[in-house]
Amino acid sequence: MAPKDQGGSDSRFFTTQKKGELHELRTELHSTDRTTKVDAVKKVIASMTVGKDVSGLFTDVLNCAQTGNIELKKLVYLYLINYAKSQPELTLLAVNTFVKDANDRNPLIRALAVRTMGCIRVDRITEYLCEPLGRALRDDD
């Protein structure tokens, strides 16, 4: 008897990309169901990891950053770090999210926002990094 899948295997996100899948991903990224949205971002990250160009989903993925779900936020931030250099103007749209997250109650979200801002290689992001970084350095959490 074969062992059952424990649900932790994300290899299913690395299946080949079919024609029209970007449209399907875009639809899933706009879903109101949290699980569907997380799975869609995982598929985008998997495609990105194997070298497929998913930069066309930049604004759709960016909109997913407006969440309290830390798993989803981490995935979105990973995507933003990867595509920021090729989409610098659109990356600036994320600044408000980073600044808001840098003031979050949760120390993990604050740290994630500051770390992500520091990793993004867009010159104009650094001017917004100074204040949150200073607060993070004085943060007891």
Summary of the structure (lengths in Angstrom):
residues: 141
radius of gyration: 16.2
end to end distance: 47.9
largest distance: 58.3
contacts: 364
relative contact order: 0.10
helix: 67%
strand: 0%
